[in-house]
Amino acid sequence: MTEQHMIQLLQKRGVTVEQISEIVFKLQKPYNDHLTEQECTDSVMAVLAKREVQYTLYTGIALDELAEKKLLPEPLQSILEADEPLFGVDETLALGIVHVYGMIGLTSFGYLDKEKMGIIRTLNDDKSSVHVFLDDLICGLAAAASARIAHQNEHAPDYSSKLRLD
C-alpha cells in the first residue's frame, strides 16, 4: 500500500487530494500567514502515507461500498442506508486518524463534522451513493493534516524563553 493507492481509492469515490487540501488551507490560514496550498497538499500526503490511516480508509470505504451493493447484514444495512444519526461508528473510525495529532486535530474534526465544508458537504448530501464513512474519514484526514501543520508552524510563538527552572 502506498499513498498513490489511497489517492486512487479516494478518486474512485469522488474525492481528490486537492479538495482535502483546500479544507486544510481554510482551517490553518487564519493562524499561519505564511501557509501555502502546497504545504497543505504535502501535509495531506504525509497523513495518507501512514499505514494506520490507510487501513482506516480501506475499512470505511469498503463498508460504504458494501452498503451500496446491499451486502451488509440487517439491521446494519438499513442503518447505513438511512445514515442513522446515532450510529456514531463512522465518527469513531475517523477519530483514529485524528488522534495521532492531539487535541487540535480532535477539535478540528468536530468543527468539520458540524460545518461540512467543501467535499465533505458534497459527500454528505449525495443521495445516489453511500458515504456514511467517507465523509467522516475526509473530516479526519483534513483535521489531521491541519493539526500536523499547526504542530510544525515555525512562526508560532515560542515561550521557551519564559521557562524557569528553579
ROMAR-985867 format. One line per field, with one value per atom (N, C-alpha, C, CB): residue in one letter; x, y, z. Coordinates in Angstrom, 3 decimals, padded with zeros to 6 digits, always signed. Each point is the difference from the previous one (the first is absolute). Last residue first. Glycine has a CB too. Layout:
res	c(a  ...)
px	c(X  ...)
py	c(Y  ...)
pz	c(Z  ...)
//
This chain:
res	c(d  d  d  d  l  l  l  l  r  r  r  r  l  l  l  l  k  k  k  k  s  s  s  s  s  s  s  s  y  y  y  y  d  d  d  d  p  p  p  p  a  a  a  a  h  h  h  h  e  e  e  e  n  n  n  n  q  q  q  q  h  h  h  h  a  a  a  a  i  i  i  i  r  r  r  r  a  a  a  a  s  s  s  s  a  a  a  a  a  a  a  a  a  a  a  a  a  a  a  a  l  l  l  l  g  g  g  g  c  c  c  c  i  i  i  i  l  l  l  l  d  d  d  d  d  d  d  d  l  l  l  l  f  f  f  f  v  v  v  v  h  h  h  h  v  v  v  v  s  s  s  s  s  s  s  s  k  k  k  k  d  d  d  d  d  d  d  d  n  n  n  n  l  l  l  l  t  t  t  t  r  r  r  r  i  i  i  i  i  i  i  i  g  g  g  g  m  m  m  m  k  k  k  k  e  e  e  e  k  k  k  k  d  d  d  d  l  l  l  l  y  y  y  y  g  g  g  g  f  f  f  f  s  s  s  s  t  t  t  t  l  l  l  l  g  g  g  g  i  i  i  i  m  m  m  m  g  g  g  g  y  y  y  y  v  v  v  v  h  h  h  h  v  v  v  v  i  i  i  i  g  g  g  g  l  l  l  l  a  a  a  a  l  l  l  l  t  t  t  t  e  e  e  e  d  d  d  d  v  v  v  v  g  g  g  g  f  f  f  f  l  l  l  l  p  p  p  p  e  e  e  e  d  d  d  d  a  a  a  a  e  e  e  e  l  l  l  l  i  i  i  i  s  s  s  s  q  q  q  q  l  l  l  l  p  p  p  p  e  e  e  e  p  p  p  p  l  l  l  l  l  l  l  l  k  k  k  k  k  k  k  k  e  e  e  e  a  a  a  a  l  l  l  l  e  e  e  e  d  d  d  d  l  l  l  l  a  a  a  a  i  i  i  i  g  g  g  g  t  t  t  t  y  y  y  y  l  l  l  l  t  t  t  t  y  y  y  y  q  q  q  q  v  v  v  v  e  e  e  e  r  r  r  r  k  k  k  k  a  a  a  a  l  l  l  l  v  v  v  v  a  a  a  a  m  m  m  m  v  v  v  v  s  s  s  s  d  d  d  d  t  t  t  t  c  c  c  c  e  e  e  e  q  q  q  q  e  e  e  e  t  t  t  t  l  l  l  l  h  h  h  h  d  d  d  d  n  n  n  n  y  y  y  y  p  p  p  p  k  k  k  k  q  q  q  q  l  l  l  l  k  k  k  k  f  f  f  f  v  v  v  v  i  i  i  i  e  e  e  e  s  s  s  s  i  i  i  i  q  q  q  q  e  e  e  e  v  v  v  v  t  t  t  t  v  v  v  v  g  g  g  g  r  r  r  r  k  k  k  k  q  q  q  q  l  l  l  l  l  l  l  l  q  q  q  q  i  i  i  i  m  m  m  m  h  h  h  h  q  q  q  q  e  e  e  e  t  t  t  t  m  m  m  m)
px	c(+013.623  +000.379  +000.001  -000.949  +000.527  +000.406  +000.501  +000.593  -003.835  +000.817  +000.271  -000.976  -000.712  +000.137  +000.933  -000.419  -000.689  -000.681  +000.103  -001.560  +003.210  +000.806  -000.626  +000.781  -002.965  +001.088  +000.849  +000.034  -004.045  -000.032  +001.145  -002.459  +000.826  +000.900  +000.086  +001.345  -005.102  +000.753  +000.834  -001.790  +000.807  -000.792  +000.836  -001.327  +002.785  -000.314  -000.873  +000.174  +001.179  +001.211  -000.232  +001.358  -004.576  +000.037  +001.196  -002.505  +000.754  +001.272  +000.175  -000.057  -003.928  +001.107  +001.361  -001.456  -002.482  +000.038  +001.183  -002.498  +001.624  +000.538  +000.133  -001.036  -001.062  +001.415  +000.681  -000.544  -004.097  +000.704  +001.497  -002.068  -000.658  -000.010  +000.778  -002.220  +001.500  +000.957  +000.112  -000.533  -002.709  +001.350  +001.057  -000.928  -003.601  +000.325  +001.415  -002.428  +000.714  +000.248  +000.396  -001.644  +000.414  +001.212  +000.359  -000.542  -003.525  +001.156  +001.310  -001.423  -002.605  +000.132  +001.249  -002.510  +001.410  +000.590  +000.124  -000.978  -001.183  +001.418  +000.714  -000.559  -004.114  +000.707  +001.489  -002.109  -000.619  -000.034  +000.735  -002.193  +001.768  +000.954  -000.046  -000.207  -002.847  +001.343  +000.890  -000.257  -004.159  -000.125  +001.373  -002.130  +000.318  +001.260  -000.039  +000.310  -003.066  +000.136  +001.388  -001.608  -001.598  +001.044  -000.026  +001.429  -004.412  +000.111  +001.047  -000.706  -000.401  -000.975  +000.090  -001.493  +004.666  -000.172  -000.921  +002.296  -000.589  -001.272  -000.296  +000.288  +003.822  -001.104  -001.355  +001.488  +002.493  -000.170  -001.207  +002.468  -001.333  -000.404  -000.260  +001.338  +000.490  -001.423  -000.516  +000.296  +004.251  -000.703  -001.503  +001.990  +001.070  -000.319  -000.735  +002.012  -002.009  +000.599  -000.487  +001.957  -002.910  +000.408  +000.546  +000.503  -002.951  -000.040  +000.338  -001.719  +000.995  -000.098  -000.100  +001.292  -000.773  -001.189  -000.189  +000.284  +003.504  -001.158  -001.290  +001.385  +002.740  -000.270  -001.225  +002.435  -000.996  -000.411  -000.377  +001.503  +000.356  -001.352  -000.554  +000.542  +003.951  -000.914  -001.443  +001.825  +001.575  -000.214  -000.953  +002.294  -000.940  -000.919  -000.271  +000.835  +002.270  -001.322  -000.996  +001.076  +003.473  -000.615  -001.413  +002.239  +000.305  -000.334  -000.637  +001.896  -000.273  -001.265  -000.359  +000.422  +003.060  -000.382  -001.312  +002.368  -000.008  +000.422  -000.589  +000.213  -001.128  +001.454  +000.497  -000.070  -004.635  +000.658  +001.520  -001.925  -001.203  +000.232  +000.877  -002.195  +000.614  +000.931  +000.463  -001.124  -002.195  +001.269  +001.066  -001.250  -003.310  +000.808  +001.331  -002.101  -001.232  +000.744  +000.885  -001.852  -001.078  +001.051  +000.878  -001.497  -002.274  +000.979  +001.167  -001.832  -001.907  +000.844  +001.102  -001.952  -001.139  +000.735  +000.921  -001.892  -001.137  +001.168  +000.849  -001.280  -003.078  +001.230  +001.253  -001.473  -003.944  +000.889  +001.366  -001.224  -002.873  +000.582  +000.964  -002.056  -000.369  +000.780  +000.674  -001.561  +000.402  -000.565  +000.864  -001.008  +000.535  +001.016  -000.481  +000.776  -002.901  -000.684  +000.981  -001.878  +003.497  -000.821  -000.704  -000.327  +002.786  +000.866  -000.794  +001.847  -004.215  +000.596  +000.878  -000.048  -001.805  -000.999  +000.546  -001.783  +004.577  -000.298  -000.966  +000.374  +000.595  +001.073  -000.264  +001.589  -004.201  -000.533  +001.064  -001.794  +002.145  -000.935  +000.242  -001.725  +005.687  -001.103  -000.917  +001.461  +001.309  +000.192  -001.180  +001.354  -000.773  +000.635  +000.240  +001.064  -002.744  -000.969  +000.510  -001.836  +004.081  -000.335  -001.009  +002.274  -000.638  -000.545  -000.467  +001.516  +000.749  -001.356  -000.657  +000.690  +003.797  -000.848  -001.445  +001.974  +001.219  -000.229  -000.877  +002.213  -000.883  -000.880  -000.344  +001.010  +002.155  -001.341  -001.006  +001.036  +003.486  -000.545  -001.406  +002.324  +000.070  -000.445  -000.592  +001.760  +000.145  -001.195  -000.550  +000.851  +003.227  -001.111  -001.289  +001.629  +002.448  -000.461  -001.243  +002.358  -000.223  -000.692  -000.554  +001.497  +001.161  -001.261  -000.811  +001.070  +003.289  -000.899  -001.378  +001.982  +001.371  -000.382  -000.975  +002.218  -000.285  -000.982  -000.496  +001.107  +002.370  -001.214  -001.125  +001.408  +002.917  -000.693  -001.301  +002.219  +000.091  -000.031  -000.853  +000.310  +000.195  +001.116  +000.000  +001.320  -004.398  -000.365  +001.100  -001.412  +002.279  -000.987  -000.412  -000.834  +003.666  +000.715  -000.947  +001.622  -003.433  +000.754  +000.759  +000.226  -002.475  -000.985  +000.728  -001.728  +004.397  -000.456  -001.040  +000.460  +001.122  +001.072  -000.432  +001.708  -004.597  +000.025  +001.053  -000.777  +000.670  -001.214  -000.070  -001.190  +004.609  +000.250  -001.196  +001.506  -001.974  +000.881  +000.327  +000.964  -003.402  -000.843  +000.846  -001.647  +003.480  -000.273  -000.899  +002.225  -000.798  -000.436  -000.257  -001.006  +002.275  +000.984  -000.413  +001.754  -004.206  +000.025  +000.907  -000.462  -002.268  +001.322  +000.016  +000.343  -004.232  +001.015  +001.420  -001.649  -002.426  -000.149  +001.092  -002.440  +002.360  +000.432  -000.193  -000.563  -000.863  +001.267  +000.412  +000.655  -004.812  +000.129  +001.226  -001.161  +000.378  -001.001  +000.108  -001.520  +004.274  +000.413  -000.968  +001.042  -002.167  +001.137  +000.450  +000.726  -003.957  -000.573  +001.096  -001.826  +003.161  -000.744  -000.597  -000.518  +002.595  +000.976  -000.675  +001.714  -004.277  +000.335  +000.957  -000.327  -000.754  -001.204  +000.246  -001.425  +004.847  -000.150  -001.219  +001.101  -000.275  +000.895  -000.159  +001.644  -005.865  +001.386  +000.802  -000.747  -004.093  +000.740  +001.427  -001.426  -002.244  -000.329  +000.726  -002.153  +002.556  -001.175  -000.324  +000.548  +003.212  -001.073  -001.311  +001.706  +002.241  -000.509  -001.152  +002.273  -000.001  -000.797  -000.605  +001.465  +001.489  -001.200  -000.924  +001.297  +002.932  -000.876  -001.307  +002.018  +001.267  -000.492  -000.971  +002.143  +000.105  -001.026  -000.611  +001.204  +002.437  -001.172  -001.160  +001.501  +002.599  -000.611  -001.221  +002.246  +000.501  -000.878  -000.718  +001.523  -000.144  +000.712  -001.016  +001.933  -001.266  -000.833  +000.876  -001.823)
py	c(+026.670  +000.253  -001.273  +002.279  -000.622  -001.287  +000.198  -000.861  +003.433  +000.155  -001.378  +002.288  +000.159  -001.184  +000.271  -001.451  +004.317  +000.284  -001.161  +001.481  -001.632  +000.992  +000.340  +000.939  -003.881  -000.644  +000.999  -001.770  +002.191  +000.428  -000.580  +000.192  +001.087  -000.883  +000.530  -000.604  +001.025  +000.579  -001.054  +001.725  -002.474  +000.022  +000.595  -002.023  +001.017  +001.392  +000.118  +000.542  -004.712  +000.641  +001.459  -001.553  -002.954  +001.417  +000.692  -000.001  -004.719  +000.294  +001.477  -002.296  +000.450  -000.469  +000.357  -001.860  +002.826  +000.826  -000.386  +000.249  -002.888  +001.313  +000.885  -000.202  -003.899  -000.237  +001.321  -002.341  +002.307  -000.038  -000.209  -000.903  +000.709  +001.349  +000.056  +000.422  -004.586  +000.763  +001.434  -001.439  -001.300  -000.476  +000.789  -002.286  +003.144  +000.463  -000.414  -000.141  -001.431  +001.445  +000.543  +000.196  -004.732  +000.213  +001.483  -002.037  +000.793  -000.439  +000.262  -001.718  +002.596  +000.923  -000.343  +000.284  -003.260  +001.209  +001.084  -000.574  -003.353  -000.288  +001.203  -002.422  +002.609  +000.148  -000.305  -000.604  +000.023  +001.416  +000.233  +000.261  -004.777  +000.828  +001.462  -001.577  -001.886  +000.024  +001.031  -002.406  +001.934  +000.109  +000.117  -001.328  +001.255  +000.586  +000.187  +001.167  -003.429  -000.083  +000.515  -001.984  +003.491  -000.912  -000.042  +000.479  +002.293  -001.076  -001.041  +001.620  +002.612  -001.054  -001.170  +001.740  +002.544  -000.895  -001.159  +000.619  +002.876  +000.285  -000.915  +002.328  -002.601  -000.128  +000.142  +000.896  -000.138  -001.418  -000.209  -000.338  +004.780  -000.700  -001.474  +001.620  +001.021  +000.299  -000.762  +002.292  -002.587  -000.676  +000.208  +000.318  +001.914  -001.359  -000.769  +000.026  +004.932  -000.555  -001.389  +001.359  -000.087  +000.875  -000.791  +001.786  -002.545  -000.746  +000.884  -001.509  +002.166  +000.983  -000.636  +001.553  -004.315  +000.848  +000.916  -000.078  -002.707  -000.888  +000.800  -001.811  +004.089  -000.428  -000.900  +000.172  +001.214  +001.163  -000.418  +001.469  -004.726  +000.358  +001.164  -000.826  -000.382  -001.034  +000.350  -001.728  +004.427  +000.267  -001.022  +001.008  -001.648  +001.133  +000.370  +000.838  -004.306  -000.386  +001.145  -001.606  +002.374  -000.858  -000.376  -000.871  +003.203  +000.898  -000.785  +001.532  -003.915  +000.712  +000.928  -000.137  -003.803  +000.684  +000.764  +000.157  -003.170  +001.401  +000.814  -000.169  -004.547  +000.078  +001.432  -001.930  +000.733  -000.096  +000.062  -001.333  +001.242  +001.289  -000.111  +000.739  -004.546  +000.778  +001.239  -000.829  -001.879  -000.714  +000.718  -002.121  +003.501  +000.561  -000.723  +000.664  -002.202  +001.164  +000.617  +000.436  -004.001  -000.478  +001.165  -001.890  +002.967  -000.714  -000.494  -000.686  +002.656  +000.993  -000.674  +001.583  -004.429  +000.699  +001.061  -000.420  -001.922  -000.823  +000.673  -002.077  +003.804  +000.391  -000.796  +000.727  -000.511  -001.111  +000.221  -000.380  +003.263  -000.529  -001.156  +000.708  +001.526  +000.988  -000.543  +001.678  -004.334  +000.171  +000.931  -002.294  +000.915  +000.859  +000.423  +000.832  -004.000  +001.151  +001.053  -001.510  -002.540  +000.616  +001.248  -002.247  -000.370  +000.752  +000.670  -001.586  -001.154  +001.110  +000.851  -001.386  -002.621  +001.069  +001.216  -001.728  -002.088  +000.507  +001.183  -002.302  -000.116  +000.904  +000.615  -001.351  -002.010  +001.301  +000.989  -000.395  -003.667  +000.876  -000.140  -000.203  -000.584  -000.641  +001.053  -002.007  +002.973  -000.041  -000.699  +002.123  -001.011  -001.246  -000.099  -000.052  +003.481  -000.684  -001.361  +001.186  +002.405  -001.248  -000.843  +000.029  +004.061  +000.348  -001.236  +001.984  -002.598  +000.516  +000.384  +000.831  -002.132  -001.161  +000.428  -001.193  +004.599  -000.716  -001.233  +000.819  +001.664  +000.808  -000.751  +002.101  -004.105  -000.077  +000.830  -000.354  +000.574  -001.333  -000.143  -000.955  +004.859  +000.009  -001.347  +001.697  -001.301  +000.829  -000.002  +001.411  -003.758  -000.575  +000.784  -000.831  +002.453  -001.227  -000.565  -000.486  +004.147  +000.383  -001.220  +001.993  -002.792  +000.621  +000.405  +000.816  -002.443  -001.077  +000.546  -001.304  +004.438  -000.778  -001.110  +000.514  +001.975  +000.806  -000.773  +002.136  -004.054  -000.025  +000.785  -000.209  +000.331  -001.273  -000.092  -001.082  +005.635  -000.817  -001.247  +002.064  +001.511  -000.953  -000.923  +001.671  +002.046  -001.162  -001.062  +001.508  +002.593  -000.755  -001.257  +002.134  +000.796  -000.588  -000.821  +001.924  +000.558  -001.162  -000.693  +001.123  +002.884  -001.051  -001.263  +001.731  +002.015  -000.514  -001.105  +002.241  +000.073  -000.829  -000.625  +001.461  +001.660  -001.239  -000.953  +001.254  +002.983  -000.735  -001.329  +002.167  +000.811  -000.556  -000.818  +001.943  +000.415  -001.154  -000.650  +001.070  +002.976  -001.142  -001.259  +001.553  +002.197  -000.136  -001.212  +001.073  +002.595  -001.303  +000.035  -000.487  +004.060  -000.473  -001.310  +001.129  +001.105  +000.891  -000.500  +001.877  -004.195  -000.122  +000.806  -002.305  +001.687  -000.116  +000.000  -001.250  +001.387  +001.078  +000.007  -000.124  -003.414  +001.313  +001.120  -000.775  -004.046  +000.472  +001.409  -002.337  -000.016  -000.174  +000.707  -002.180  +002.086  +000.844  -000.100  -000.293  -002.551  +001.395  +000.934  -000.567  -003.977  +000.200  +001.461  -002.405  +001.094  +000.049  +000.277  -001.600  +000.913  +001.264  +000.171  -000.116  -003.991  +001.069  +001.359  -001.306  -002.415  -000.116  +001.123  -002.512  +002.168  +000.382  -000.062  -000.851  -000.641  +001.459  +000.472  -000.024  -004.595  +000.570  +001.518  -001.910  -000.815  +000.240  +000.557  +000.419  -003.529  +000.936  +000.140  -000.617  -002.537  +001.383  +001.058  -000.862  -004.144  +000.399  +001.484  -001.790  -000.100  -000.916  +000.354  -001.812  +004.039  +000.491  -000.857  +000.886  -002.288  +001.202  +000.536  +000.546  -004.146  -000.433  +001.181  -001.870  +002.760  -000.675  -000.439  -000.772  +002.608  +001.032  -000.610  +001.295  -004.223  +000.751  +001.079  -000.444  -002.011  -000.871  +000.738  -002.029  +004.219  -000.022  -000.915  +000.461  -000.224  +001.166  +000.014  +001.287  -006.089  +001.276  +001.134  -001.056  -004.749  +001.187  +001.248  -001.249)
pz	c(+038.406  +001.408  +000.800  -000.152  -004.892  +000.556  +001.425  -002.303  -001.718  +001.210  +000.561  +000.504  -005.474  +000.837  +001.170  -001.993  -001.825  +001.257  +000.991  -001.256  -003.252  +000.723  +001.357  -002.202  -000.962  +000.738  +000.785  -001.742  -001.342  +001.393  +000.819  -000.196  -005.130  +000.742  +001.434  -002.109  -002.336  +001.121  +000.721  +000.269  -005.452  +001.228  +001.129  -000.758  -003.788  +000.319  +001.250  -002.432  +000.347  +000.529  +000.368  -001.385  +000.982  -000.353  +000.655  -000.238  +000.517  -000.662  -000.345  -000.909  +002.984  +000.835  -000.593  +000.787  -003.257  +001.213  +000.883  -000.094  -003.704  -000.373  +001.234  -002.290  +002.903  -000.324  -000.362  -000.809  +001.383  +001.284  -000.205  +001.098  -004.920  +000.555  +001.317  -001.101  -000.895  -000.810  +000.509  -001.994  +004.032  +000.317  -000.768  +000.449  -001.404  +001.352  +000.389  +000.629  -004.728  -000.061  +001.372  -001.893  +001.695  -000.791  -000.057  -001.364  +003.418  +000.776  -000.702  +001.012  -003.314  +001.142  +000.802  +000.111  -003.428  -000.585  +001.068  -002.265  +003.504  -000.231  -000.606  -000.312  +000.854  +001.275  -000.128  +001.175  -004.961  +000.368  +001.321  -001.215  -000.341  -000.734  +000.403  -001.874  +003.627  +000.570  -000.683  +000.581  -002.132  +001.453  +000.649  -000.079  -004.699  +000.472  +001.514  -002.215  -002.402  +001.451  +000.370  +000.148  -004.524  +000.471  +001.520  -002.035  -000.380  -000.988  +000.391  -001.753  +004.057  +000.298  -000.973  +000.949  +001.056  -001.158  +000.370  -000.864  +003.914  -000.671  -001.177  +000.704  +001.867  +000.943  -000.689  +001.789  -004.271  +000.335  +000.902  -000.222  -000.794  -001.223  +000.284  -001.373  +004.825  -000.218  -001.224  +001.040  -000.254  +001.098  -000.150  +001.533  -004.393  -000.429  +001.097  -001.495  +002.699  -001.211  -000.348  +000.491  +004.532  -001.105  -001.185  +001.665  +003.102  -001.264  -001.207  +001.015  +004.107  -001.087  -001.384  +001.421  +002.570  +000.136  -001.207  +002.479  -002.233  -000.002  +000.109  +001.039  -000.674  -001.378  -000.083  -000.491  +004.799  -000.793  -001.419  +001.380  +001.435  +000.429  -000.795  +002.272  -003.040  -000.486  +000.364  +000.220  +001.522  -001.432  -000.605  -000.157  +004.591  -000.099  -001.456  +002.206  -001.413  +000.482  -000.126  +001.574  -002.585  -001.002  +000.383  -000.586  +003.669  -001.103  -001.142  +000.647  +003.160  +000.206  -001.147  +002.420  -003.660  +001.224  -000.043  +000.409  -003.791  +000.016  +001.153  -002.448  +001.429  -000.145  +000.225  -001.619  +001.430  +001.306  -000.064  +000.733  -004.629  +000.649  +001.243  -000.872  -001.668  -000.821  +000.768  -002.112  +003.995  +000.018  -000.808  +000.280  -000.253  +001.088  +000.159  +001.149  -004.227  -000.494  +001.081  -001.614  +002.784  -000.901  -000.465  -000.753  +003.303  +000.820  -000.848  +001.567  -003.690  +000.659  +000.821  +000.079  -002.062  -001.052  +000.591  -001.585  +004.325  -000.312  -001.069  +000.605  +001.004  +000.677  -000.317  +001.731  -002.121  -000.322  +000.646  -002.176  +002.109  +001.231  -000.236  +001.158  -004.804  +000.750  +001.265  -000.887  -003.817  +001.342  +000.854  -000.162  -004.803  +000.618  +001.387  -002.277  -000.849  +000.594  +000.509  +000.630  -002.468  -001.048  +000.511  -001.039  +004.123  -000.908  -001.112  +000.512  +002.476  +000.757  -000.912  +002.108  -003.796  +000.115  +000.730  -000.011  -000.312  -001.338  +000.074  -000.954  +004.924  -000.410  -001.366  +001.347  +001.370  -000.382  -000.487  +001.648  -003.738  +000.706  +001.497  -001.859  -001.863  +000.717  +000.627  +000.462  -005.052  +001.446  +000.674  -000.112  -004.693  +000.416  +001.511  -002.229  -001.409  +000.865  +000.468  -001.202  -001.363  -000.694  +000.779  -001.026  +002.838  -001.321  -000.760  -000.066  +004.161  +000.218  -001.324  +002.271  -002.350  +000.287  +000.233  +000.992  -001.540  -001.264  +000.203  -000.828  +004.656  -000.859  -001.282  +000.939  +001.849  +000.588  -000.797  +002.256  -003.528  -000.291  +000.569  +000.004  +001.020  -001.399  -000.379  -000.564  +004.869  -000.146  -001.410  +001.822  -000.999  +000.756  -000.212  +001.696  -003.577  -000.658  +000.681  -000.686  +002.744  -001.230  -000.726  -000.198  +003.966  +000.397  -001.223  +002.113  -002.745  +000.429  +000.372  +000.823  -001.892  -001.181  +000.369  -001.044  +004.512  -000.728  -001.219  +000.790  +001.610  +000.818  -000.675  +002.076  -004.021  -000.232  +000.803  -000.440  -001.411  +001.213  -000.225  +001.419  -004.637  -000.021  +001.215  -001.285  +000.666  -000.822  -000.028  -001.396  +003.534  +000.782  -000.762  +001.078  -003.302  +001.137  +000.876  -000.037  -003.555  -000.487  +001.136  -002.237  +003.191  -000.303  -000.442  -000.662  +001.232  +001.287  -000.185  +001.034  -004.818  +000.563  +001.324  -001.122  -000.845  -000.784  +000.549  -002.037  +003.913  +000.379  -000.736  +000.439  -001.563  +001.333  +000.484  +000.520  -004.547  -000.168  +001.345  -002.053  +001.891  -000.351  -000.184  -001.097  +004.427  -001.434  -000.228  -000.585  +004.933  -000.501  -001.505  +002.239  +001.054  -000.976  -000.673  +001.348  +002.252  -001.168  -001.116  +001.533  +002.576  -000.619  -001.299  +001.027  +001.724  +001.038  -000.547  +001.336  -004.073  +000.992  +001.078  -000.410  -002.957  -000.489  +001.030  -002.294  +002.707  +000.559  -000.406  +000.015  -001.482  +001.448  +000.566  -000.227  -004.470  +000.671  +001.517  -001.962  -000.622  -000.169  +000.729  -002.231  +002.004  +000.902  -000.048  -000.328  -002.751  +001.346  +001.021  -000.683  -003.729  +000.098  +001.392  -002.455  +001.355  +000.259  +000.137  -001.257  -000.102  +001.422  +000.391  -000.078  -004.421  +000.748  +001.506  -001.883  -001.007  -000.080  +000.788  -002.255  +001.673  +001.014  +000.021  -000.302  -001.424  -000.407  +001.178  -002.385  +001.345  +000.853  -000.519  +002.001  -003.445  -000.323  +000.804  -000.634  +000.464  +000.779  -000.177  +001.656  -003.773  -000.395  +000.708  -000.394  +001.662  -001.285  -000.504  -000.537  +004.438  +000.249  -001.296  +001.962  -002.329  +000.708  +000.268  +001.048  -002.913  -000.965  +000.647  -001.255  +004.041  -000.917  -000.999  +000.260  +002.588  +000.722  -000.892  +002.162  -003.787  +000.092  +000.672  +000.109  -000.218  -001.336  -000.039  -001.009  +004.873  -000.103  -001.348  +001.537  -000.132  -000.056  -000.002  -001.254  +002.090  +000.000  +000.000  +001.212)
//
